[in-house]
Amino acid sequence: MKTVTAIVGSPRRRGLTYTATRQFLDDLELFGDVKTEMVFVADYNLGLCRGCKTCFARGEECCPHNDDRDLLIEKMKSSDGVVFASPNYSFQVCAAMKKFLDRLGFVFHRPCFHGKAFTSIVVQGIHGDGKVVQYLDFVGRGLGFNVVKGSCSTALEPMTGKDRTKMEENVASQSARFHKQLFKPAYPAPSLFQLLVFRMSRTSMNLTLGDDNRDYTYYRDHGWFDSDYYYPARLGPLKRAAGSTFDAIAARMYKR
């Protein structure tokens, strides 16, 4: 049995974002091997990121906010799959979702969701869907997830029959793809871009940081300064050569 948590940024409890997300989770549960939960960011006490960078240098436990951030992170860690759902507000995710994502900044430095599936759901009234979905899917990759391309549904309230049918078809297709990802091998071989990001990041940290920095000790303790990738992955000759090249380029950049 797999577990999936949908984190909904919308402040509306019965809006179109809720409708699309509820259908997505219901469609997953119809497979019979998935348990789901929907949580609303608005139910959690989250302060705005202050940009102090304490989480980067000293660790996330030293964040000056004493709030509910870690409760949401724990829900993500205990799930096999995670969904970020947001309405398109002013051509971006809504404020509550962005507030939460900003509080995850340290995870982009120290990704910890490898082996888990991710997707995004965006609902809008008129325009802008592609960029918002692209942003959320990029966020998912940065956090370490295996990403299933997100979806966007366009509809006004009250929904027309045509818009409702299109949303249902859109979400049904996405849930089927996401279910398939849940049962795929959890640790696929990285793409060249993923390999580049890992090698450049670890080399820069190794050369510029030390034992007094959490990013450094996190990479050191996970063995990432010496590994091929974040997790054991089979790299072919091309990717092995590319990885060595990325290491060398980063070394030259950060030794200047």
C-alpha positions as CSV (number, residue, x, y, z in Angstrom):
1,M,0.0,0.0,0.0
2,K,1.4,3.4,-1.0
3,T,0.6,6.7,0.7
4,V,0.1,10.0,-1.1
5,T,-0.2,13.4,0.5
6,A,-1.6,16.4,-1.4
7,I,-0.6,19.8,0.0
8,V,-3.1,22.4,-1.1
9,G,-2.2,26.1,-1.1
10,S,-5.6,27.4,-2.0
11,P,-7.3,29.3,0.9
12,R,-10.7,28.1,-0.4
13,R,-12.0,24.8,1.0
14,R,-14.4,24.0,-1.8
15,G,-13.0,25.8,-4.8
16,L,-11.8,24.4,-8.1
17,T,-8.3,23.6,-6.8
18,Y,-9.9,21.5,-4.1
19,T,-12.2,19.9,-6.7
20,A,-9.4,18.9,-9.0
21,T,-7.2,17.6,-6.1
22,R,-10.0,15.6,-4.6
23,Q,-10.7,13.9,-7.9
24,F,-7.0,13.2,-8.3
25,L,-6.8,11.5,-4.9
26,D,-10.1,9.6,-5.4
27,D,-8.9,8.3,-8.8
28,L,-5.7,7.1,-7.1
29,E,-7.6,5.3,-4.4
30,L,-9.7,3.5,-7.0
31,F,-6.6,1.5,-7.9
32,G,-7.0,-0.2,-4.5
33,D,-3.3,0.1,-3.4
34,V,-3.0,3.8,-2.5
35,K,-4.1,5.6,0.7
36,T,-4.4,9.4,0.4
37,E,-4.6,12.5,2.5
38,M,-5.3,16.1,1.6
39,V,-3.9,18.9,3.8
40,F,-4.3,22.7,3.5
41,V,-1.4,25.0,4.1
42,A,-3.8,27.5,5.6
43,D,-4.4,25.1,8.6
44,Y,-0.7,25.4,9.6
45,N,1.1,28.3,11.3
46,L,3.8,29.3,9.0
47,G,5.9,32.4,9.3
48,L,7.4,34.2,6.3
49,C,11.0,33.4,5.5
50,R,13.3,36.2,6.9
51,G,16.2,35.4,4.5
52,C,18.6,35.0,7.5
53,K,20.2,31.9,5.9
54,T,20.5,30.3,9.3
55,C,19.0,27.0,8.0
56,F,21.8,26.9,5.4
57,A,24.7,27.5,7.7
58,R,23.6,26.1,11.1
59,G,20.7,23.8,10.2
60,E,16.9,24.0,9.8
61,E,16.4,23.3,13.5
62,C,17.9,26.8,14.2
63,C,15.3,28.6,12.2
64,P,14.0,31.6,14.2
65,H,10.4,30.6,13.5
66,N,8.9,28.2,16.0
67,D,6.0,27.1,13.9
68,D,4.4,24.2,11.9
69,R,6.9,24.0,9.0
70,D,8.3,20.6,10.2
71,L,4.8,19.1,10.5
72,L,4.3,19.6,6.8
73,I,7.8,18.3,6.0
74,E,7.2,15.2,8.1
75,K,4.0,14.5,6.2
76,M,6.1,14.6,3.0
77,K,8.8,12.4,4.3
78,S,6.3,9.8,5.5
79,S,4.6,9.6,2.1
80,D,5.5,7.6,-1.0
81,G,4.1,10.4,-3.2
82,V,3.5,14.1,-2.8
83,V,1.2,16.5,-4.7
84,F,1.5,20.3,-4.6
85,A,-1.8,21.9,-5.6
86,S,-2.3,25.7,-6.1
87,P,-4.6,28.1,-8.0
88,N,-2.9,30.4,-10.4
89,Y,-3.0,33.8,-8.7
90,S,-1.4,36.7,-10.6
91,F,0.4,34.3,-12.9
92,Q,2.1,32.3,-10.0
93,V,1.3,30.0,-7.2
94,C,-0.9,31.4,-4.5
95,A,0.6,33.2,-1.5
96,A,0.2,30.4,1.0
97,M,2.0,27.9,-1.3
98,K,4.8,30.3,-2.0
99,K,5.3,30.9,1.7
100,F,5.6,27.2,2.3
101,L,8.0,26.8,-0.6
102,D,10.2,29.6,0.6
103,R,10.5,27.8,4.0
104,L,11.8,24.8,2.1
105,G,14.8,26.7,0.8
106,F,17.3,24.6,2.8
107,V,16.0,21.4,1.2
108,F,17.1,22.7,-2.2
109,H,20.6,22.8,-0.7
110,R,20.2,19.4,1.0
111,P,17.6,17.4,-1.0
112,C,16.0,14.6,1.0
113,F,13.0,13.3,-1.0
114,H,14.8,10.9,-3.3
115,G,12.8,7.8,-4.2
116,K,9.4,9.5,-3.8
117,A,7.0,10.5,-6.6
118,F,5.8,14.1,-7.1
119,T,3.4,16.0,-9.3
120,S,1.5,19.3,-9.3
121,I,-2.0,20.4,-9.9
122,V,-2.8,24.0,-11.0
123,V,-6.2,25.4,-11.6
124,Q,-6.8,28.8,-13.2
125,G,-9.5,31.0,-14.5
126,I,-8.0,32.3,-17.7
127,H,-4.2,32.1,-18.6
128,G,-0.7,31.3,-17.4
129,D,-0.9,27.6,-16.6
130,G,2.3,26.4,-18.3
131,K,4.6,28.6,-16.4
132,V,3.1,27.7,-13.0
133,V,3.2,24.0,-13.7
134,Q,6.7,24.3,-15.0
135,Y,7.7,26.1,-11.8
136,L,6.2,23.6,-9.4
137,D,7.7,20.6,-11.4
138,F,11.1,22.3,-11.2
139,V,10.6,22.7,-7.5
140,G,9.8,19.0,-7.2
141,R,13.0,18.0,-8.9
142,G,15.0,20.4,-6.8
143,L,13.7,18.8,-3.6
144,G,14.8,15.4,-4.9
145,F,11.5,13.9,-6.1
146,N,10.8,11.7,-9.2
147,V,8.5,14.1,-11.0
148,V,5.4,13.3,-13.1
149,K,4.5,16.3,-15.2
150,G,1.9,18.4,-13.6
151,S,-1.5,19.4,-15.0
152,C,-3.5,22.6,-15.3
153,S,-7.2,23.0,-15.7
154,T,-8.8,26.2,-16.9
155,A,-12.4,27.0,-15.8
156,L,-14.5,29.7,-14.3
157,E,-17.1,29.4,-11.7
158,P,-19.7,28.1,-12.0
159,M,-18.0,25.5,-14.3
160,T,-19.6,24.6,-17.6
161,G,-20.2,21.0,-18.4
162,K,-17.5,21.2,-21.0
163,D,-14.9,22.6,-18.6
164,R,-15.9,20.0,-15.9
165,T,-15.5,17.1,-18.4
166,K,-12.1,18.5,-19.6
167,M,-10.9,18.8,-16.0
168,E,-12.0,15.3,-15.1
169,E,-10.2,13.8,-18.2
170,N,-7.1,15.9,-17.5
171,V,-6.9,14.8,-13.8
172,A,-7.8,11.1,-14.6
173,S,-4.9,10.9,-17.0
174,Q,-2.5,12.5,-14.6
175,S,-3.5,10.2,-11.7
176,A,-2.9,7.1,-13.9
177,R,0.6,8.4,-14.8
178,F,1.3,9.2,-11.2
179,H,0.1,5.7,-10.0
180,K,2.4,4.1,-12.5
181,Q,5.3,6.2,-11.2
182,L,4.6,5.2,-7.6
183,F,5.4,1.6,-8.5
184,K,8.4,2.2,-10.7
185,P,12.0,1.7,-9.4
186,A,12.5,4.5,-6.8
187,Y,16.0,5.4,-7.8
188,P,16.3,5.9,-11.6
189,A,19.5,6.9,-13.3
190,P,19.9,10.7,-13.3
191,S,19.7,12.8,-16.4
192,L,22.7,14.7,-17.6
193,F,21.2,17.9,-16.1
194,Q,20.6,16.2,-12.8
195,L,24.1,14.9,-12.8
196,L,25.5,18.4,-13.6
197,V,23.6,20.0,-10.7
198,F,24.8,17.4,-8.2
199,R,28.4,17.4,-9.3
200,M,28.6,21.2,-9.5
201,S,26.9,21.6,-6.1
202,R,29.0,19.1,-4.2
203,T,32.3,20.4,-5.7
204,S,31.5,24.0,-4.8
205,M,30.5,23.0,-1.3
206,N,33.6,20.9,-0.8
207,L,35.9,23.8,-1.9
208,T,34.2,26.7,-0.3
209,L,32.6,25.4,3.0
210,G,33.8,23.6,6.1
211,D,32.8,21.7,9.2
212,D,31.1,24.8,10.6
213,N,28.5,24.7,7.8
214,R,25.5,22.4,7.8
215,D,25.4,22.1,4.0
216,Y,29.0,20.8,4.1
217,T,28.5,18.3,7.0
218,Y,25.2,17.1,5.4
219,Y,27.1,16.2,2.1
220,R,30.0,14.8,4.0
221,D,27.9,12.6,6.3
222,H,25.9,11.3,3.3
223,G,29.1,10.4,1.5
224,W,28.2,12.7,-1.4
225,F,31.7,14.2,-1.8
226,D,32.8,10.8,-3.1
227,S,29.7,9.3,-4.7
228,D,28.6,9.3,-8.3
229,Y,25.2,10.8,-7.4
230,Y,22.9,11.4,-4.4
231,Y,22.0,7.7,-4.4
232,P,23.6,4.6,-5.9
233,A,22.9,4.8,-9.6
234,R,24.3,3.0,-12.6
235,L,26.0,5.5,-14.9
236,G,27.1,4.5,-18.4
237,P,30.4,5.5,-19.9
238,L,29.0,8.8,-21.2
239,K,27.6,9.9,-17.9
240,R,30.7,8.9,-16.0
241,A,32.8,11.0,-18.4
242,A,30.3,13.9,-18.1
243,G,30.4,13.6,-14.3
244,S,34.1,13.9,-14.2
245,T,34.0,16.9,-16.6
246,F,31.4,18.6,-14.4
247,D,33.6,18.1,-11.3
248,A,36.6,19.5,-13.2
249,I,34.7,22.6,-14.4
250,A,33.4,23.3,-10.9
251,A,36.8,22.9,-9.4
252,R,38.3,25.5,-11.8
253,M,35.4,27.9,-11.1
254,Y,35.6,27.8,-7.4
255,K,39.4,27.7,-7.1
256,R,39.7,31.2,-8.6
